[in-house]
Amino acid sequence: MDAEQLHACARDRAQELPASSGGFPFGPDHEVFKVCGKVFLLMTELSGVPVATLKADPADAELLRGAHEDITPGYHMNKRHWVTVRPGGPVDESLLRGLVTESSLLVVQRLPRDQQPVDPESFGRG
């Protein structure tokens, strides 16, 4: 996936998710997506290269970083709970869409049940 496709794919998937909202709360260079007010996706550029930073289960994050050269610890985020995806490596559209979905669900599962826009145990798994 090239640099332009990375942000477009992540943005498209984030916009499809229930209760997702996007904006630029940190300025025009940092596009952020939230679910119920909680961040699950941050898109920016590092040295002119678009990247997407996503929440991840710590065990999954470790496996992802070991398996994909274009997935690194979350840039400017908690390195155990966030990953940064860079363009040009083996991460494809399907994997990126899944990472965006899982990031959103990690946020949703921590919300009180009456505030969850979807059931995080079953959404997208059927």
PyMOL commands that set and color helices and strands:
alter all, ss='L'
color gray80, all
select helices_A, chain A and resi 3-16+58-67+93-109+113-115
alter helices_A, ss='H'
color red, helices_A
select strands_A, chain A and resi 20-23+31-35+38-46+49-55+71-73+82-85
alter strands_A, ss='S'
color yellow, strands_A
deselect
rebuild
show_as cartoon
